[in-house]
Amino acid sequence: MSKEIFKFRCDGKEIIIRPHKPTDSISEITELLHKSYKQLADMGFRYLATHQDDNETEKRLKKGISYLALDEEKIISTVSLYHNNSESYNCNWYQKKNVAHFGQFGVLPEYQKKGIGNYMMDVVEAKAKELGETELALDTAEGAEHLIYFYKRRGYRFIEYVNWDVTNYRSVIMSKKL
């Protein structure tokens, strides 16, 4: 088994996590993100992933090292690791040497709370460490307390606040030592 392909069992099914391929359906990934972020949109948070189009999804996938989780052929989760491209971010922490960050992280609602998000995080954290990063960071809405709690349980800590042009909320930057 390749170092870039991970397998685990969930509800009696084999789930595969692998790198995004150019042949993967961008529309399916965009739809996954919209569904994954719907609860947050319903809470009033305008994350980019709540409404981005296929062009934005593809751009964000290509900008990073992106992974997909699949249940047979169905894409059920996605995450993108951004490494060595922090110059385009208006965030002091993201611009630091040896700090990678991840985004465009979503799990289809019917697959949430089954450990898939944790597996995706394990893969991204391991990849960032393999690339020589000493910190892995993320941003989320200040009011998304359930997400902040999830990340704190994984060892992420508060770094700073940022206001992005594409959202309607103040973001919390969190980071974890690798």
C-alpha positions as CSV (number, residue, x, y, z in Angstrom):
1,M,0.0,0.0,0.0
2,S,1.3,3.4,-1.0
3,K,2.3,5.9,1.8
4,E,-0.3,8.2,0.3
5,I,-3.2,5.9,0.5
6,F,-4.8,5.2,3.9
7,K,-7.6,2.7,4.7
8,F,-9.8,2.3,7.7
9,R,-13.2,0.8,8.5
10,C,-16.3,2.9,9.3
11,D,-19.7,1.3,9.9
12,G,-18.4,-1.9,8.4
13,K,-17.2,-0.3,5.2
14,E,-13.7,0.3,4.0
15,I,-13.0,4.0,3.6
16,I,-10.0,5.1,1.6
17,I,-8.2,8.4,2.0
18,R,-6.0,9.3,-1.0
19,P,-4.6,12.4,-2.8
20,H,-6.9,14.3,-5.1
21,K,-6.5,13.3,-8.7
22,P,-7.2,15.6,-11.8
23,T,-9.9,13.1,-12.8
24,D,-11.9,13.6,-9.6
25,S,-15.2,15.4,-10.1
26,I,-14.8,19.0,-9.1
27,S,-18.6,19.4,-9.0
28,E,-18.9,16.5,-6.6
29,I,-16.3,18.1,-4.3
30,T,-18.1,21.5,-4.5
31,E,-21.4,19.8,-3.6
32,L,-19.8,18.0,-0.7
33,L,-18.4,21.3,0.6
34,H,-21.8,23.0,0.3
35,K,-23.5,20.2,2.2
36,S,-20.7,20.0,4.8
37,Y,-20.9,23.7,5.5
38,K,-24.7,24.0,5.4
39,Q,-25.1,23.8,9.2
40,L,-22.6,26.7,9.5
41,A,-24.4,28.7,6.8
42,D,-27.7,28.1,8.7
43,M,-25.9,29.5,11.8
44,G,-25.3,32.7,9.7
45,F,-21.6,32.1,8.9
46,R,-20.6,32.8,5.3
47,Y,-17.6,30.5,4.9
48,L,-16.3,30.5,1.3
49,A,-17.1,26.8,1.1
50,T,-20.8,27.5,1.7
51,H,-21.2,29.1,-1.7
52,Q,-18.0,28.7,-3.8
53,D,-18.3,27.6,-7.4
54,D,-16.4,24.8,-9.2
55,N,-13.7,27.2,-10.4
56,E,-12.9,28.2,-6.8
57,T,-13.0,24.6,-5.6
58,E,-10.5,23.6,-8.3
59,K,-8.3,26.6,-7.6
60,R,-8.2,25.8,-3.9
61,L,-7.6,22.0,-4.5
62,K,-4.6,22.8,-6.8
63,K,-3.1,25.4,-4.5
64,G,-2.5,22.8,-1.9
65,I,-1.9,19.1,-1.3
66,S,-5.5,17.9,-1.3
67,Y,-6.9,14.6,0.0
68,L,-10.3,12.9,-0.4
69,A,-12.0,10.2,1.6
70,L,-14.0,7.7,-0.4
71,D,-16.7,5.2,0.4
72,E,-16.3,3.0,-2.6
73,E,-16.5,5.6,-5.4
74,K,-18.4,8.3,-3.5
75,I,-16.3,11.3,-2.3
76,I,-17.3,11.8,1.4
77,S,-14.6,14.1,2.7
78,T,-12.0,16.6,1.5
79,V,-9.2,18.6,3.0
80,S,-6.4,20.7,1.5
81,L,-2.9,21.3,3.1
82,Y,-1.3,24.6,2.1
83,H,2.5,24.5,2.3
84,N,5.0,27.1,1.2
85,N,2.5,29.5,-0.3
86,S,1.7,31.7,2.6
87,E,2.6,35.0,0.8
88,S,-0.9,35.3,-0.5
89,Y,-2.5,35.3,2.9
90,N,-3.2,38.4,5.0
91,C,-2.5,36.5,8.3
92,N,0.7,37.0,10.3
93,W,0.8,33.4,11.6
94,Y,0.3,31.8,8.1
95,Q,3.3,33.9,6.9
96,K,5.7,32.4,9.5
97,K,8.4,30.0,8.4
98,N,7.6,26.3,9.1
99,V,3.8,27.0,9.5
100,A,1.5,25.2,7.1
101,H,-2.2,25.4,7.3
102,F,-5.2,23.5,6.1
103,G,-8.6,24.4,4.7
104,Q,-11.5,23.4,2.5
105,F,-12.1,20.7,5.1
106,G,-15.5,19.0,5.0
107,V,-17.2,15.7,5.7
108,L,-20.7,14.9,4.3
109,P,-23.3,15.3,7.0
110,E,-24.3,11.6,6.9
111,Y,-20.7,10.6,7.6
112,Q,-20.0,13.1,10.4
113,K,-19.3,12.0,14.0
114,K,-17.9,8.7,12.7
115,G,-14.2,9.5,13.0
116,I,-13.6,10.4,9.4
117,G,-12.7,14.0,10.2
118,N,-10.2,12.8,12.7
119,Y,-8.6,10.4,10.1
120,M,-8.4,13.3,7.6
121,M,-6.7,15.4,10.3
122,D,-4.3,12.6,11.0
123,V,-3.3,12.5,7.4
124,V,-2.8,16.2,7.0
125,E,-0.9,16.5,10.3
126,A,1.4,13.7,9.2
127,K,2.0,15.2,5.8
128,A,2.8,18.6,7.2
129,K,5.3,17.0,9.6
130,E,6.8,15.0,6.7
131,L,7.3,18.2,4.8
132,G,9.3,19.6,7.7
133,E,6.7,22.0,9.1
134,T,6.7,22.5,12.9
135,E,3.2,24.0,13.1
136,L,-0.1,23.2,11.5
137,A,-2.7,26.0,11.6
138,L,-6.3,26.6,10.6
139,D,-8.9,29.3,10.7
140,T,-12.6,29.0,11.6
141,A,-15.4,31.3,12.6
142,E,-15.1,32.8,16.1
143,G,-18.7,31.7,16.9
144,A,-18.3,28.1,15.6
145,E,-17.8,26.9,19.1
146,H,-18.3,23.2,18.3
147,L,-15.4,23.4,15.7
148,I,-13.2,25.3,18.1
149,Y,-13.8,22.6,20.7
150,F,-13.0,19.8,18.1
151,Y,-9.7,21.4,17.3
152,K,-8.8,22.1,20.9
153,R,-9.3,18.4,21.7
154,R,-6.8,17.7,18.9
155,G,-4.2,20.0,20.5
156,Y,-4.8,23.2,18.6
157,R,-4.4,26.5,20.5
158,F,-5.6,30.1,19.9
159,I,-3.1,32.3,18.0
160,E,-4.8,35.4,16.8
161,Y,-7.9,36.8,15.1
162,V,-8.2,37.7,11.4
163,N,-10.9,39.3,9.3
164,W,-11.0,37.8,5.8
165,D,-12.5,39.7,2.9
166,V,-14.6,36.7,1.8
167,T,-16.3,36.0,5.1
168,N,-18.9,37.8,7.3
169,Y,-17.2,36.9,10.7
170,R,-14.0,37.3,12.6
171,S,-11.8,34.2,12.2
172,V,-9.9,32.4,15.0
173,I,-6.5,31.2,13.9
174,M,-5.5,28.1,15.8
175,S,-2.3,26.1,15.5
176,K,-0.7,22.9,16.8
177,K,3.0,22.0,17.3
178,L,3.9,19.0,15.2
